[in-house]
Amino acid sequence: MPASSRFQITPDLEICRILNGMWQVSGGHGPIDPRSAVEEMFSYHDAGFTTWDLADHYGPAEDFVGAFCREFTTRYGAERLPEIQAFTKWVPHPGRMTRRIVEDAIALSLSRMGVDRLDLLQFHWWDYVDRSYLDALRHLADLQQEGKIRHLALTNFDTERLRIIAGHGIRIVSNQVQYSLVDRRPEIRMAGFCRDHAISLLTYGTLLGGSLSEKYLGRSEPARSELVTASLRKYKNMIDAWGGWSLFQELLAVLRQIADKYRVSIANIGIRHILERPAVAGVIVGARLGVSQHIADNTRVFGFALDGNDLTLMEAVLSRSRDLMQVIGDCGDEYR
Ligand SMILES: NC(=O)c1ccc[n+]([C@@H]2O[C@H](COP(=O)([O-])OP(=O)(O)OC[C@H]3O[C@@H](n4cnc5c(N)ncnc54)[C@H](OP(=O)(O)O)[C@@H]3O)[C@@H](O)[C@H]2O)c1
């Protein structure tokens, strides 16, 4: 893939700007066979998609990374392991955050992934009334000093809390948030703050679970029972809150028109648009390992750039949607 597919997220860490999302192996997205899933990870890596997004609670995702790294070492040698970037998350139950709780959680991820140090640890917090998230982050920063974590990051934090954390002198590399043509909340407050504080955005939901594709163009509104993955169901709710299925069809039609101009797919346009937004380092695209893959199609994202006319065409539809900042709130508020 071209050099433009890479991004230097920190001076010592380079990523692929399309990350492989592993929520899709956690159940609720169709059965996954561990052996073919790990084998499929080589197809992504060999095509240049070297960066993985996972979490402690994504079923076997951390174990798959461990198995992949072991098999990778056998095939290519340990000296090539730095080619792989694996970004996990820690999503603790709310409550008091002692050093022991934090240390044990990180030790578990290290052991499952079979590494001495986590490349990037993304921390999630459910309830801002409980300010223990600051204690957790202080302990994580200590573990970082001790070499267990290379970089600290967040997921689903809102702009206000990001400001508080930055004010406590905790260096955050990235915040992972929902960001798509349908959910543009990060543009209102988050992206500006991130740009001013050298924090990157990693985005999810950019393809709306696969709804942002030719497969759904011209289709009547799917019944709940037709939405076969947890991801499709999650983002159908978002489409409904945003403006509904018929406005979504108008968006798909405009995206198809733009895609024709570049001879690419609707998904390519959806990813490219978010990659071109301020503060965005990478888009995470869910991968149903061993079930379906779009590797060849997604490489095309790095072969074109959108122009002003394309944005005008999209805006003509997007301007008629509801303001999700008003309906839901800032980034991650849907989880709180
Ligand atoms: N921090 C959080 O709270 C959070 C929440 C959700 C997700 N995430 C992260 O983000 C990742 C992405 O998950 P998501 O739920 O947001 O899903 P998504 O990336 O919006 O959608 C993934 C689905 O899009 C389809 N797809 C991919 N490339 C395509 C292409 N070129 N053309 C057509 N369809 C294509 C595939 O569907 P098929 O498999 O059906 O072909 C794939 O399963 C997760 O794995 C996870 O790592 C994080």
The ligand as a Gaussian input file, in Angstrom:
#p B3LYP/6-31G(d) Opt

LIG

0 1
 N      -14.754000       1.959000      21.575000
 C      -15.963000       1.513000      21.341000
 O      -16.900000       1.734000      22.112000
 C      -16.224000       0.751000      20.071000
 C      -17.545000       0.474000      19.704000
 C      -17.743000      -0.213000      18.503000
 C      -16.666000      -0.620000      17.745000
 N      -15.390000      -0.359000      18.151000
 C      -14.225000      -0.781000      17.347000
 O      -14.456000      -0.483000      16.008000
 C      -14.410000      -1.672000      15.209000
 C      -15.349000      -1.509000      14.065000
 O      -16.615000      -2.007000      14.403000
 P      -18.003000      -1.369000      14.043000
 O      -19.012000      -2.072000      14.826000
 O      -17.892000       0.101000      14.157000
 O      -18.227000      -1.807000      12.528000
 P      -17.882000      -1.111000      11.141000
 O      -16.416000      -0.995000      10.981000
 O      -18.707000       0.107000      10.958000
 O      -18.455000      -2.221000      10.154000
 C      -17.782000      -3.418000       9.945000
 C      -18.425000      -4.183000       8.814000
 O      -18.380000      -3.382000       7.638000
 C      -18.359000      -4.231000       6.514000
 N      -17.282000      -3.766000       5.610000
 C      -15.980000      -3.571000       5.876000
 N      -15.337000      -3.124000       4.798000
 C      -16.245000      -3.042000       3.802000
 C      -16.207000      -2.648000       2.440000
 N      -15.080000      -2.235000       1.864000
 N      -17.364000      -2.719000       1.724000
 C      -18.508000      -3.143000       2.289000
 N      -18.623000      -3.517000       3.575000
 C      -17.497000      -3.458000       4.316000
 C      -18.129000      -5.662000       6.989000
 O      -19.384000      -6.315000       6.952000
 P      -19.508000      -7.894000       6.600000
 O      -18.631000      -8.576000       7.589000
 O      -20.966000      -8.175000       6.807000
 O      -19.054000      -8.060000       5.193000
 C      -17.691000      -5.454000       8.432000
 O      -18.047000      -6.522000       9.256000
 C      -14.709000      -2.791000      16.199000
 O      -14.232000      -4.039000      15.786000
 C      -13.977000      -2.296000      17.416000
 O      -12.600000      -2.576000      17.275000
 C      -15.171000       0.329000      19.291000

